[in-house]
Amino acid sequence: MNDHRYATRKHGSGMMTEFEATLLRQIFKMVLETGKAPSVTVLHKTLKTYRLRIVRTIGKLEEKDRLVRKKETGEIVCVYPLSLVPTEHQVIMEGEKRLFANCALDALSIPHVFNKNAEIISQCHTCKEIITITVKNGEIVSKSHARIYVWSPKQIERPVAAEYSPFMNFFCSEEHIEAWMRENPQLVQKGQSQLLEHVYPSIRERWARYGRMIGTR
């Protein structure tokens, strides 16, 4: 393939080439089909391009925080917003297997990357009570608790988001997120408590735009 065919696209503060988008789209396709990321060999055979180009492109995508690999093996363990290892944030899309997200914000993102209805199953980080959120046609149509809160960093562009992923969780009430913030004063200045309905529109817009860019919607 001729590299000049692949124009440069901008997403957030990063740049993405057409081939990077193609590679990401293929990785997502295989993750949805098999539950795991494809190897370089499988990508080489599927995309019919040379292996070195695939290896280099995966490296570039990792530099841009589009995916994460194990240092020891090079295995892809995360392709944002999907986690390829189990987490407490589960997403069940229509017609798909159970998926996992890296954090609460990523769980809310997944339906919009793929333009599908989904049920999000997580838990309150304070009391561990199950939290469910149902998304249909891009809207939240039901939720298990009247006032669900999310903690997020004030700056959500990666790699900041990746750094704070363990702290970006759901809470079933204002009381519970405030209790958690009192126990984590070092995070208070770096993040914010937001109602689900307040944080959701920007997540929907941002990740729908991402899905359109890489062709997964």
Backbone as a chain_set.jsonl record, in Angstrom:
{"seq": "MNDHRYATRKHGSGMMTEFEATLLRQIFKMVLETGKAPSVTVLHKTLKTYRLRIVRTIGKLEEKDRLVRKKETGEIVCVYPLSLVPTEHQVIMEGEKRLFANCALDALSIPHVFNKNAEIISQCHTCKEIITITVKNGEIVSKSHARIYVWSPKQIERPVAAEYSPFMNFFCSEEHIEAWMRENPQLVQKGQSQLLEHVYPSIRERWARYGRMIGTR", "coords": {"N": [[0.83, -1.196, 0.0], [0.416, 2.288, -0.656], [1.81, 4.862, 1.226], [1.04, 7.53, 0.902], [-1.633, 7.581, 0.539], [-2.874, 7.735, 2.912], [-4.338, 10.009, 4.726], [-3.869, 12.593, 7.224], [-5.521, 12.764, 10.322], [-7.142, 14.631, 12.889], [-7.602, 14.172, 16.347], [-8.803, 15.268, 19.29], [-6.04, 16.295, 21.083], [-4.224, 14.909, 19.653], [-2.842, 13.344, 16.659], [-4.009, 11.366, 13.932], [-3.392, 8.921, 11.519], [-4.813, 7.692, 8.416], [-4.235, 4.984, 8.112], [-3.688, 4.233, 10.733], [-6.234, 4.531, 11.827], [-7.551, 2.559, 10.345], [-6.235, 0.263, 11.266], [-6.907, 0.317, 14.001], [-9.68, -0.006, 13.764], [-9.832, -2.615, 12.758], [-8.708, -4.035, 14.876], [-10.627, -3.53, 16.891], [-12.828, -4.815, 15.669], [-12.044, -7.52, 15.722], [-11.735, -7.917, 18.446], [-14.388, -7.667, 19.324], [-15.41, -9.906, 18.066], [-13.929, -12.091, 19.063], [-13.154, -11.611, 21.672], [-10.604, -10.986, 22.36], [-7.508, -9.263, 21.599], [-6.151, -9.18, 18.274], [-3.215, -10.884, 17.03], [-0.03, -9.705, 15.728], [0.577, -11.241, 13.522], [-1.961, -12.156, 12.666], [-3.163, -9.698, 12.024], [-1.451, -8.917, 9.978], [-2.058, -10.818, 7.987], [-4.743, -10.274, 7.589], [-4.98, -7.539, 6.894], [-3.239, -7.417, 4.833], [-0.722, -6.163, 4.537], [2.693, -5.219, 5.183], [4.46, -6.72, 7.948], [6.201, -5.148, 9.536], [5.221, -2.603, 9.237], [2.785, -2.784, 10.562], [3.644, -3.382, 13.178], [5.079, -1.037, 13.78], [3.007, 0.835, 13.593], [1.264, 0.038, 15.626], [2.925, 0.651, 17.76], [2.992, 3.445, 17.484], [0.319, 4.039, 17.988], [0.186, 3.302, 20.626], [1.886, 5.197, 21.751], [0.277, 7.396, 21.404], [-1.658, 6.921, 23.206], [-3.834, 5.31, 22.48], [-4.023, 2.65, 22.781], [-2.873, -0.014, 24.98], [-0.081, -1.993, 25.813], [1.214, -5.072, 27.208], [4.289, -4.879, 28.819], [6.052, -7.01, 28.993], [5.293, -8.965, 27.086], [4.207, -7.717, 24.871], [1.59, -7.967, 24.266], [-1.643, -6.73, 23.496], [-3.575, -5.183, 25.871], [-5.452, -3.333, 26.367], [-7.604, -1.344, 24.503], [-8.582, 1.648, 24.002], [-12.003, 2.634, 24.335], [-12.054, 0.145, 25.606], [-11.285, -2.416, 27.958], [-9.24, -5.238, 27.91], [-8.936, -7.021, 29.843], [-10.691, -8.331, 32.662], [-12.735, -6.031, 34.507], [-14.39, -4.045, 37.063], [-16.253, -2.657, 35.701], [-18.646, -3.338, 33.556], [-19.942, -3.863, 30.273], [-22.666, -4.572, 28.308], [-23.396, -4.911, 25.128], [-25.936, -4.813, 22.592], [-26.283, -7.827, 20.921], [-23.648, -8.515, 21.304], [-20.767, -9.873, 23.05], [-20.058, -9.897, 26.612], [-18.433, -7.012, 27.608], [-15.611, -5.115, 28.857], [-14.733, -2.143, 30.612], [-12.241, 0.417, 31.186], [-12.731, 2.287, 33.137], [-15.302, 4.259, 34.803], [-16.005, 6.378, 33.07], [-15.118, 5.408, 30.6], [-16.811, 3.21, 30.364], [-19.26, 4.462, 29.939], [-18.665, 5.467, 27.478], [-18.456, 3.421, 25.574], [-20.945, 2.489, 24.263], [-21.253, 4.536, 22.38], [-19.017, 4.644, 20.768], [-19.465, 2.443, 19.21], [-22.04, 2.784, 18.386], [-24.358, 1.505, 19.497], [-27.048, 0.045, 21.392], [-26.891, -0.482, 24.916], [-26.233, -2.083, 28.08], [-24.917, -0.971, 31.052], [-23.071, -2.266, 33.675], [-22.032, -1.838, 36.842], [-20.588, -0.8, 39.951], [-21.163, 0.872, 43.07], [-18.491, 2.694, 44.222], [-18.042, 3.133, 46.879], [-19.95, 1.712, 48.584], [-20.276, -0.659, 47.252], [-22.639, -1.482, 46.1], [-24.633, -2.689, 43.418], [-24.708, -0.952, 40.357], [-26.638, -0.004, 37.624], [-26.99, 1.043, 34.239], [-28.871, 1.917, 31.481], [-28.539, 2.348, 28.051], [-30.042, 3.61, 25.203], [-30.374, 4.253, 21.804], [-28.554, 6.329, 22.013], [-29.263, 7.64, 24.324], [-29.659, 7.852, 27.901], [-31.862, 5.698, 29.262], [-32.74, 4.337, 31.461], [-31.859, 3.8, 34.912], [-30.289, 2.494, 37.831], [-30.233, 3.939, 40.196], [-31.412, 7.004, 41.547], [-29.773, 9.297, 41.63], [-26.86, 9.202, 40.335], [-23.393, 9.451, 40.651], [-20.247, 10.513, 39.268], [-16.74, 10.413, 39.546], [-14.211, 12.409, 38.172], [-11.102, 13.425, 36.6], [-10.147, 16.88, 36.292], [-8.961, 17.51, 33.917], [-9.388, 15.604, 31.149], [-8.131, 14.521, 28.961], [-6.115, 11.983, 27.549], [-2.627, 11.34, 28.38], [-3.53, 11.769, 30.988], [-6.069, 10.869, 31.801], [-5.664, 8.095, 31.736], [-3.858, 7.783, 33.798], [-5.463, 8.379, 35.976], [-7.474, 6.514, 35.845], [-8.053, 4.334, 37.732], [-9.418, 5.732, 39.685], [-11.671, 6.816, 38.599], [-14.766, 6.362, 39.012], [-18.119, 5.025, 39.587], [-20.679, 6.265, 41.78], [-23.305, 5.717, 44.081], [-24.692, 7.696, 45.34], [-24.757, 11.146, 46.445], [-23.81, 11.408, 49.014], [-22.112, 9.195, 49.27], [-20.062, 9.633, 47.369], [-18.989, 11.977, 48.371], [-18.045, 11.088, 50.832], [-16.026, 9.384, 49.955], [-14.31, 11.243, 48.72], [-13.514, 12.735, 50.917], [-11.876, 10.905, 52.109], [-9.866, 10.793, 50.306], [-8.156, 13.178, 50.002], [-6.048, 14.157, 48.449], [-6.845, 13.982, 45.858], [-8.904, 15.719, 45.491], [-8.423, 18.366, 44.586], [-7.632, 17.826, 42.048], [-9.671, 16.733, 40.637], [-13.236, 16.209, 40.069], [-16.589, 15.971, 41.28], [-19.375, 14.776, 39.613], [-22.748, 14.76, 38.52], [-24.253, 12.012, 36.823], [-25.894, 12.739, 34.618], [-24.85, 15.187, 33.951], [-22.21, 14.793, 33.109], [-22.492, 13.038, 31.041], [-23.392, 14.003, 28.369], [-21.088, 15.248, 27.132], [-19.314, 13.11, 27.004], [-20.711, 11.369, 25.317], [-20.729, 12.872, 22.904], [-17.975, 13.211, 22.359], [-16.97, 10.557, 22.091], [-18.622, 9.442, 20.185], [-17.813, 10.922, 18.029], [-15.202, 9.994, 17.832], [-15.714, 7.294, 17.184], [-16.867, 7.634, 14.653], [-14.663, 8.637, 13.314], [-12.809, 6.503, 13.252], [-14.329, 4.624, 12.053], [-16.084, 2.784, 13.324], [-18.699, 3.125, 13.909]], "CA": [[0.0, 0.0, 0.0], [1.174, 3.533, -0.7], [1.554, 5.654, 2.415], [0.452, 8.839, 0.625], [-3.085, 7.451, 0.523], [-3.402, 7.848, 4.266], [-4.33, 11.395, 5.187], [-3.759, 12.769, 8.67], [-6.725, 13.26, 10.971], [-6.909, 15.131, 14.235], [-8.556, 13.769, 17.381], [-8.346, 15.878, 20.52], [-4.739, 16.941, 20.932], [-3.346, 14.026, 18.913], [-3.082, 13.188, 15.233], [-4.164, 9.969, 13.561], [-3.387, 8.692, 10.081], [-5.863, 6.799, 7.934], [-3.878, 3.585, 8.389], [-3.875, 4.012, 12.169], [-7.671, 4.328, 12.009], [-7.86, 1.244, 9.781], [-5.711, -0.756, 12.176], [-7.758, 0.329, 15.19], [-10.981, -0.562, 13.398], [-9.675, -4.059, 12.655], [-8.511, -4.555, 16.233], [-11.94, -3.525, 17.535], [-13.658, -5.847, 15.038], [-11.639, -8.84, 16.199], [-12.034, -7.981, 19.877], [-15.814, -7.95, 19.448], [-15.68, -11.263, 17.585], [-13.22, -13.149, 19.788], [-12.906, -11.255, 23.063], [-9.204, -10.654, 22.59], [-6.879, -8.517, 20.505], [-5.446, -10.025, 17.312], [-1.753, -10.814, 16.996], [0.542, -9.046, 14.556], [0.447, -12.185, 12.402], [-3.349, -12.124, 12.19], [-3.362, -8.401, 11.391], [-0.675, -8.96, 8.739], [-2.805, -11.599, 7.009], [-6.049, -9.657, 7.339], [-4.836, -6.229, 6.242], [-2.401, -7.613, 3.644], [0.375, -5.2, 4.496], [3.858, -5.854, 5.784], [4.432, -6.832, 9.406], [6.904, -4.05, 10.187], [4.321, -1.446, 9.252], [1.815, -3.024, 11.632], [4.354, -3.237, 14.459], [5.366, 0.391, 13.992], [1.752, 1.555, 13.794], [0.821, -0.286, 16.983], [3.766, 1.459, 18.635], [2.531, 4.832, 17.392], [-0.971, 4.115, 18.673], [0.456, 3.257, 22.067], [2.425, 6.518, 22.104], [-0.846, 8.336, 21.401], [-2.592, 6.445, 24.232], [-5.015, 4.675, 21.899], [-4.02, 1.286, 23.286], [-1.821, -0.323, 25.959], [0.453, -3.348, 25.69], [2.045, -5.596, 28.284], [5.702, -4.651, 28.522], [6.786, -8.276, 28.897], [4.931, -9.793, 25.932], [3.719, -6.924, 23.752], [0.164, -8.263, 24.07], [-2.548, -5.612, 23.712], [-4.476, -5.461, 26.991], [-6.441, -2.263, 26.407], [-7.747, -0.49, 23.322], [-9.566, 2.563, 24.588], [-12.281, 2.589, 25.772], [-12.209, -1.232, 26.065], [-10.246, -3.157, 28.655], [-9.258, -6.636, 27.484], [-8.895, -7.818, 31.074], [-11.918, -8.019, 33.416], [-12.773, -4.953, 35.491], [-15.714, -3.955, 37.688], [-17.129, -1.906, 34.802], [-19.047, -4.229, 32.478], [-20.856, -3.304, 29.28], [-23.262, -5.599, 27.448], [-24.009, -4.297, 23.955], [-26.849, -5.703, 21.888], [-25.662, -8.709, 19.956], [-22.221, -8.687, 21.56], [-20.371, -10.497, 24.305], [-19.81, -8.993, 27.727], [-17.208, -6.243, 27.452], [-15.149, -4.446, 30.064], [-14.187, -0.797, 30.437], [-11.168, 0.739, 32.113], [-13.228, 3.149, 34.205], [-16.701, 4.632, 34.619], [-16.149, 7.208, 31.874], [-14.981, 4.539, 29.429], [-18.026, 2.396, 30.273], [-20.266, 5.318, 29.303], [-18.221, 5.768, 26.118], [-18.49, 2.267, 24.675], [-22.095, 2.461, 23.338], [-21.181, 5.582, 21.358], [-17.964, 4.26, 19.828], [-20.004, 1.426, 18.311], [-23.405, 3.169, 18.022], [-25.238, 0.395, 19.854], [-27.677, 0.065, 22.703], [-26.064, -1.246, 25.853], [-26.455, -2.002, 29.522], [-23.683, -0.828, 31.828], [-23.206, -2.864, 35.002], [-20.852, -1.528, 37.643], [-20.923, -0.784, 41.365], [-20.778, 2.056, 43.824], [-17.139, 2.481, 44.714], [-18.042, 3.213, 48.343], [-20.702, 0.655, 49.277], [-20.243, -1.854, 46.389], [-23.962, -1.817, 45.582], [-24.648, -2.751, 41.962], [-25.259, 0.176, 39.609], [-26.893, -0.32, 36.212], [-27.394, 2.167, 33.393], [-29.261, 1.423, 30.16], [-28.42, 3.346, 26.994], [-30.724, 3.257, 23.952], [-30.371, 5.34, 20.808], [-27.707, 7.416, 22.468], [-29.795, 8.29, 25.519], [-29.847, 7.043, 29.102], [-33.309, 5.496, 29.388], [-33.024, 3.856, 32.811], [-30.699, 3.671, 35.797], [-30.666, 1.817, 39.072], [-30.297, 4.896, 41.297], [-31.923, 8.3, 41.094], [-28.69, 10.269, 41.475], [-25.566, 8.52, 40.201], [-22.295, 10.404, 40.509], [-18.983, 10.032, 38.695], [-15.573, 11.254, 39.809], [-13.32, 12.474, 37.008], [-10.109, 14.499, 36.671], [-10.576, 18.105, 35.618], [-8.457, 17.378, 32.553], [-9.654, 14.196, 30.848], [-7.369, 14.027, 27.817], [-5.057, 11.045, 27.912], [-2.553, 10.236, 29.331], [-4.021, 12.08, 32.328], [-7.18, 9.967, 32.107], [-5.122, 6.771, 32.015], [-3.249, 7.856, 35.126], [-6.497, 8.439, 36.999], [-8.519, 5.525, 35.586], [-8.513, 3.598, 38.92], [-10.222, 6.586, 40.558], [-12.862, 7.278, 37.876], [-15.747, 5.346, 39.345], [-19.498, 5.41, 39.858], [-21.124, 6.313, 43.168], [-24.768, 5.631, 44.041], [-25.31, 8.854, 45.987], [-23.856, 12.254, 46.754], [-23.202, 11.089, 50.31], [-21.034, 8.225, 49.112], [-18.904, 10.218, 46.68], [-18.38, 12.936, 49.292], [-17.283, 10.306, 51.807], [-14.807, 8.931, 49.278], [-13.44, 12.391, 48.509], [-12.906, 13.079, 52.211], [-10.829, 9.914, 52.368], [-8.842, 10.943, 49.272], [-8.019, 14.637, 49.827], [-5.05, 14.477, 47.425], [-7.503, 13.968, 44.549], [-9.984, 16.703, 45.445], [-8.046, 19.502, 43.747], [-7.326, 17.368, 40.696], [-10.846, 16.187, 39.982], [-14.529, 16.775, 40.41], [-17.759, 15.117, 41.397], [-20.397, 15.208, 38.666], [-23.9, 13.904, 38.282], [-24.211, 11.27, 35.562], [-26.546, 13.498, 33.55], [-24.032, 16.336, 33.59], [-20.989, 14.365, 32.423], [-22.819, 12.153, 29.921], [-23.44, 14.58, 27.008], [-19.765, 15.457, 26.549], [-18.77, 11.784, 26.706], [-21.419, 10.886, 24.12], [-20.271, 13.614, 21.729], [-16.552, 12.952, 22.1], [-16.696, 9.192, 21.658], [-19.301, 9.238, 18.897], [-16.905, 11.519, 17.029], [-14.092, 9.044, 17.694], [-16.219, 6.133, 16.441], [-16.995, 8.016, 13.24], [-13.344, 8.827, 12.738], [-12.135, 5.241, 12.962], [-15.232, 3.786, 11.256], [-16.729, 1.713, 14.08], [-20.13, 3.428, 14.026]], "C": [[0.866, 1.247, 0.0], [0.81, 4.431, 0.462], [0.864, 6.968, 2.116], [-1.073, 8.795, 0.589], [-3.693, 7.757, 1.882], [-3.25, 9.266, 4.777], [-4.226, 11.439, 6.703], [-5.054, 13.347, 9.215], [-6.359, 13.71, 12.378], [-8.007, 14.637, 15.165], [-8.05, 14.324, 18.697], [-7.038, 16.594, 20.271], [-3.782, 16.102, 20.105], [-3.711, 13.981, 17.444], [-3.189, 11.699, 14.935], [-4.181, 9.846, 12.049], [-4.519, 7.747, 9.704], [-5.517, 5.337, 8.236], [-4.0, 3.272, 9.878], [-5.352, 3.765, 12.474], [-8.095, 2.955, 11.491], [-7.426, 0.13, 10.716], [-6.555, -0.837, 13.449], [-9.107, -0.315, 14.906], [-10.91, -2.089, 13.321], [-9.468, -4.693, 14.03], [-9.851, -4.616, 16.964], [-12.826, -4.634, 16.983], [-13.331, -7.222, 15.601], [-11.872, -8.996, 17.701], [-13.513, -8.31, 20.082], [-16.148, -9.373, 19.029], [-15.112, -12.34, 18.508], [-13.003, -12.86, 21.265], [-11.462, -10.931, 23.371], [-8.628, -9.946, 21.37], [-6.151, -9.467, 19.56], [-3.936, -9.861, 17.425], [-1.295, -10.053, 15.757], [0.396, -9.941, 13.331], [-0.953, -12.158, 11.817], [-3.631, -10.804, 11.474], [-2.643, -8.328, 10.039], [-1.452, -9.687, 7.642], [-4.113, -10.913, 6.624], [-5.931, -8.378, 6.521], [-3.941, -6.274, 5.012], [-1.385, -6.479, 3.459], [1.529, -5.78, 5.303], [3.858, -5.716, 7.308], [5.065, -5.629, 10.096], [6.02, -2.814, 10.267], [3.295, -1.573, 10.373], [2.459, -2.827, 12.994], [4.598, -1.769, 14.772], [4.096, 1.173, 14.281], [1.177, 1.274, 15.176], [1.628, 0.525, 17.999], [3.334, 2.914, 18.655], [1.209, 5.016, 18.132], [-0.793, 4.063, 20.191], [1.02, 4.591, 22.546], [1.311, 7.551, 22.219], [-1.932, 7.941, 22.391], [-3.9, 5.951, 23.648], [-5.136, 3.238, 22.379], [-2.86, 1.116, 24.266], [-1.389, -1.761, 25.746], [1.175, -3.776, 26.967], [3.505, -5.396, 27.908], [6.43, -5.951, 28.257], [6.537, -9.0, 27.578], [4.529, -8.986, 24.701], [2.251, -7.157, 23.457], [-0.679, -7.016, 24.362], [-3.541, -5.972, 24.812], [-5.561, -4.395, 27.135], [-6.433, -1.543, 25.073], [-8.912, 0.431, 23.661], [-10.799, 2.722, 23.703], [-12.44, 1.181, 26.346], [-11.006, -1.704, 26.864], [-10.356, -4.608, 28.224], [-8.987, -7.576, 28.647], [-10.11, -7.416, 31.901], [-11.727, -6.875, 34.414], [-14.17, -4.94, 36.112], [-16.725, -3.242, 36.799], [-17.455, -2.76, 33.578], [-20.035, -3.528, 31.548], [-21.351, -4.443, 28.4], [-23.983, -4.887, 26.311], [-24.911, -5.309, 23.268], [-26.079, -6.524, 20.856], [-24.186, -8.972, 20.186], [-21.992, -9.409, 22.889], [-20.235, -9.429, 25.388], [-18.452, -8.321, 27.528], [-16.844, -5.593, 28.777], [-14.561, -3.087, 29.708], [-13.129, -0.536, 31.488], [-11.655, 1.532, 33.32], [-14.682, 3.484, 33.912], [-16.903, 5.434, 33.344], [-16.037, 6.376, 30.609], [-16.22, 3.655, 29.252], [-19.138, 3.187, 29.584], [-19.936, 5.59, 27.837], [-18.52, 4.653, 25.124], [-19.721, 2.244, 23.756], [-21.974, 3.438, 22.179], [-20.056, 5.344, 20.356], [-18.54, 3.315, 18.775], [-21.451, 1.697, 17.878], [-24.387, 2.024, 18.272], [-25.886, 0.652, 21.208], [-26.866, -0.814, 23.64], [-26.579, -1.112, 27.277], [-25.099, -1.95, 30.207], [-23.951, -1.374, 33.216], [-21.921, -2.587, 35.768], [-21.248, -1.592, 39.12], [-20.522, 0.541, 41.983], [-19.421, 1.796, 44.45], [-17.073, 2.492, 46.242], [-18.709, 2.018, 48.996], [-20.764, -0.657, 48.503], [-21.622, -2.307, 45.92], [-23.942, -1.733, 44.058], [-25.335, -1.514, 41.38], [-25.467, -0.269, 38.169], [-27.399, 0.928, 35.496], [-27.71, 1.605, 32.011], [-29.253, 2.564, 29.161], [-29.112, 2.819, 25.742], [-30.766, 4.477, 23.05], [-29.634, 6.579, 21.316], [-28.167, 8.115, 23.728], [-29.828, 7.315, 26.692], [-31.344, 6.914, 29.341], [-33.701, 4.922, 30.742], [-31.728, 3.736, 33.592], [-31.183, 3.155, 37.134], [-30.851, 2.769, 40.243], [-30.679, 6.272, 40.752], [-30.807, 9.287, 40.799], [-27.356, 9.528, 41.513], [-24.499, 9.577, 39.944], [-21.071, 9.711, 39.912], [-17.878, 10.978, 39.143], [-14.693, 11.234, 38.568], [-12.291, 13.57, 37.219], [-10.593, 15.712, 35.902], [-10.096, 18.146, 34.176], [-8.576, 15.917, 32.179], [-8.955, 13.699, 29.589], [-6.294, 13.062, 28.302], [-3.703, 11.675, 27.61], [-3.037, 10.554, 30.735], [-5.133, 11.126, 32.737], [-6.676, 8.572, 32.45], [-4.523, 6.721, 33.418], [-4.295, 7.774, 36.223], [-7.608, 7.413, 36.809], [-8.975, 4.768, 36.832], [-9.435, 4.401, 39.823], [-11.515, 7.056, 39.901], [-13.945, 6.217, 37.988], [-17.135, 5.933, 39.51], [-19.747, 5.417, 41.366], [-22.639, 6.419, 43.156], [-25.463, 6.803, 44.706], [-24.269, 9.933, 46.217], [-23.117, 11.997, 48.062], [-21.991, 10.178, 50.142], [-19.832, 8.801, 48.363], [-18.222, 11.251, 47.579], [-17.565, 12.227, 50.355], [-15.965, 9.836, 51.204], [-13.82, 10.077, 49.082], [-12.797, 12.855, 49.815], [-11.759, 12.137, 52.553], [-9.675, 10.02, 51.381], [-8.596, 12.429, 48.988], [-7.015, 15.029, 48.749], [-5.66, 14.548, 46.037], [-8.52, 15.096, 44.384], [-9.654, 17.86, 44.509], [-7.83, 19.108, 42.293], [-8.563, 16.881, 39.93], [-12.122, 16.821, 40.465], [-15.594, 15.695, 40.475], [-18.825, 15.644, 40.454], [-21.556, 14.225, 38.626], [-23.771, 13.234, 36.918], [-24.773, 12.091, 34.403], [-25.721, 14.69, 33.092], [-22.797, 15.933, 32.777], [-21.303, 13.615, 31.123], [-22.805, 12.821, 28.543], [-22.078, 14.781, 26.363], [-19.095, 14.139, 26.203], [-19.399, 11.247, 25.424], [-20.882, 11.562, 22.86], [-18.841, 13.237, 21.358], [-16.326, 11.56, 21.513], [-17.491, 8.799, 20.418], [-18.431, 9.791, 17.776], [-15.717, 10.586, 16.777], [-14.517, 7.82, 16.888], [-16.387, 6.433, 14.964], [-15.633, 8.125, 12.575], [-12.678, 7.503, 12.377], [-13.056, 4.251, 12.244], [-15.87, 2.642, 11.992], [-18.214, 1.961, 14.295], [-20.85, 3.112, 12.7]], "O": [[1.941, 1.254, 0.599], [-0.364, 4.735, 0.669], [0.161, 7.493, 2.98], [-1.73, 9.836, 0.606], [-4.893, 8.009, 1.988], [-2.171, 9.673, 5.208], [-4.467, 10.44, 7.381], [-5.615, 14.289, 8.655], [-5.393, 13.23, 12.973], [-9.19, 14.674, 14.824], [-6.995, 13.914, 19.18], [-6.933, 17.407, 19.354], [-2.648, 16.517, 19.868], [-4.745, 14.505, 17.028], [-2.552, 10.874, 15.589], [-4.899, 10.58, 11.37], [-5.108, 7.088, 10.561], [-6.397, 4.546, 8.574], [-4.377, 2.159, 10.245], [-5.686, 2.896, 13.279], [-8.901, 2.27, 12.12], [-8.162, -0.833, 10.931], [-6.878, -1.929, 13.918], [-9.616, -1.083, 15.723], [-11.826, -2.776, 13.771], [-9.999, -5.768, 14.306], [-10.178, -5.628, 17.584], [-13.504, -5.321, 17.747], [-14.231, -7.999, 15.919], [-12.174, -10.093, 18.172], [-13.851, -9.142, 20.925], [-17.067, -9.982, 19.576], [-15.738, -13.38, 18.711], [-12.697, -13.772, 22.033], [-11.122, -10.631, 24.516], [-9.173, -10.016, 20.269], [-5.589, -10.465, 20.01], [-3.445, -8.821, 17.864], [-2.086, -9.793, 14.85], [0.125, -9.458, 12.232], [-1.114, -12.139, 10.597], [-4.274, -10.798, 10.424], [-3.158, -7.753, 9.08], [-1.5, -9.227, 6.501], [-4.535, -10.968, 5.469], [-6.687, -8.162, 5.573], [-3.878, -5.316, 4.242], [-1.226, -5.927, 2.371], [1.339, -6.749, 6.038], [3.341, -4.752, 7.871], [4.554, -5.14, 11.104], [6.066, -2.07, 11.246], [2.974, -0.595, 11.048], [1.884, -2.177, 13.867], [4.355, -1.312, 15.889], [4.099, 2.074, 15.12], [0.657, 2.181, 15.826], [1.078, 1.024, 18.981], [3.308, 3.546, 19.711], [1.003, 6.02, 18.815], [-1.534, 4.704, 20.937], [0.669, 5.062, 23.628], [1.391, 8.471, 23.034], [-3.002, 8.549, 22.419], [-4.96, 6.145, 24.242], [-6.23, 2.672, 22.383], [-1.985, 1.975, 24.372], [-2.219, -2.643, 25.525], [1.685, -2.939, 27.712], [3.907, -5.714, 26.789], [7.319, -6.01, 27.407], [7.459, -9.585, 27.009], [4.514, -9.525, 23.595], [1.718, -6.602, 22.496], [-0.452, -6.329, 25.359], [-4.268, -6.959, 24.695], [-6.482, -4.547, 27.937], [-5.373, -1.174, 24.569], [-10.075, 0.032, 23.609], [-10.686, 2.917, 22.493], [-12.918, 1.036, 27.471], [-9.859, -1.436, 26.505], [-11.458, -5.155, 28.177], [-8.828, -8.782, 28.459], [-10.523, -6.258, 31.846], [-10.693, -6.772, 35.074], [-15.031, -5.733, 35.729], [-17.917, -3.221, 37.105], [-16.634, -2.888, 32.67], [-20.85, -2.713, 31.979], [-20.558, -5.186, 27.821], [-25.059, -4.324, 26.51], [-24.68, -6.515, 23.35], [-25.333, -5.989, 20.036], [-23.534, -9.592, 19.346], [-22.89, -9.535, 23.722], [-20.29, -8.229, 25.117], [-17.445, -8.993, 27.305], [-17.658, -5.527, 29.697], [-13.971, -2.908, 28.642], [-13.11, -1.172, 32.542], [-11.064, 1.459, 34.397], [-15.235, 3.052, 32.901], [-17.865, 5.202, 32.612], [-16.773, 6.604, 29.649], [-16.633, 3.382, 28.125], [-19.867, 2.651, 28.749], [-20.824, 5.907, 27.046], [-18.806, 4.921, 23.957], [-19.562, 1.998, 22.561], [-22.531, 3.198, 21.107], [-20.139, 5.796, 19.214], [-18.163, 3.368, 17.604], [-22.021, 0.934, 17.098], [-25.143, 1.629, 17.384], [-25.351, 1.373, 22.05], [-26.229, -1.775, 23.208], [-27.269, -0.152, 27.622], [-24.237, -2.795, 29.962], [-24.93, -1.001, 33.862], [-20.848, -3.051, 35.383], [-22.142, -2.351, 39.493], [-19.647, 1.242, 41.473], [-19.228, 0.789, 45.132], [-16.152, 1.925, 46.829], [-18.118, 1.374, 49.863], [-21.248, -1.661, 49.026], [-21.757, -3.412, 45.394], [-23.325, -0.839, 43.478], [-26.393, -1.091, 41.845], [-24.566, -0.848, 37.562], [-28.125, 1.747, 36.06], [-26.892, 0.889, 31.434], [-29.868, 3.607, 29.38], [-28.812, 1.72, 25.274], [-31.137, 5.574, 23.466], [-30.045, 7.715, 21.076], [-27.539, 9.079, 24.166], [-30.002, 6.111, 26.507], [-32.02, 7.91, 29.596], [-34.864, 5.007, 31.137], [-30.648, 3.592, 33.021], [-32.336, 3.352, 37.517], [-31.559, 2.439, 41.195], [-30.308, 6.641, 39.637], [-30.882, 10.035, 39.825], [-26.802, 9.265, 42.58], [-24.681, 10.478, 39.125], [-20.892, 8.499, 40.035], [-18.051, 12.197, 39.126], [-14.457, 10.178, 37.981], [-12.554, 14.54, 37.93], [-11.37, 15.58, 34.956], [-10.743, 18.742, 33.315], [-7.945, 15.066, 32.806], [-9.168, 12.555, 29.187], [-5.649, 13.29, 29.325], [-3.607, 12.473, 26.677], [-2.965, 9.689, 31.608], [-5.154, 10.63, 33.863], [-7.204, 7.932, 33.359], [-4.671, 5.728, 34.131], [-4.058, 7.178, 37.274], [-8.593, 7.44, 37.547], [-10.178, 4.563, 36.997], [-10.158, 3.827, 40.637], [-12.37, 7.635, 40.571], [-14.03, 5.299, 37.172], [-17.319, 7.149, 39.567], [-19.114, 4.679, 42.121], [-23.206, 7.125, 42.322], [-26.689, 6.908, 44.651], [-23.065, 9.677, 46.191], [-21.939, 12.33, 48.195], [-20.967, 10.369, 50.798], [-18.692, 8.482, 48.699], [-16.998, 11.382, 47.545], [-16.502, 12.711, 50.744], [-14.92, 9.882, 51.853], [-12.616, 9.893, 49.263], [-11.657, 13.319, 49.813], [-10.792, 12.529, 53.207], [-8.624, 9.413, 51.585], [-8.803, 12.888, 47.865], [-7.113, 16.12, 48.188], [-5.056, 15.117, 45.127], [-8.946, 15.393, 43.269], [-10.502, 18.289, 43.726], [-7.844, 19.962, 41.406], [-8.502, 16.646, 38.723], [-12.111, 17.829, 41.172], [-15.507, 14.658, 39.818], [-19.149, 16.831, 40.488], [-21.362, 13.011, 38.69], [-23.244, 13.824, 35.975], [-24.182, 12.126, 33.324], [-25.878, 15.154, 31.963], [-22.388, 16.652, 31.865], [-20.474, 13.566, 30.215], [-22.244, 12.243, 27.611], [-21.917, 14.516, 25.171], [-18.377, 14.056, 25.206], [-18.701, 10.732, 24.551], [-20.61, 10.894, 21.862], [-18.536, 12.977, 20.194], [-15.576, 11.403, 20.549], [-17.073, 7.91, 19.675], [-18.33, 9.194, 16.705], [-15.285, 10.416, 15.636], [-13.78, 7.358, 16.016], [-16.088, 5.592, 14.116], [-15.468, 7.752, 11.414], [-12.054, 7.388, 11.321], [-12.62, 3.163, 11.867], [-16.181, 1.619, 11.382], [-18.916, 1.091, 14.811], [-22.062, 3.299, 12.596]]}, "num_chains": 1, "name": "protein.A"}
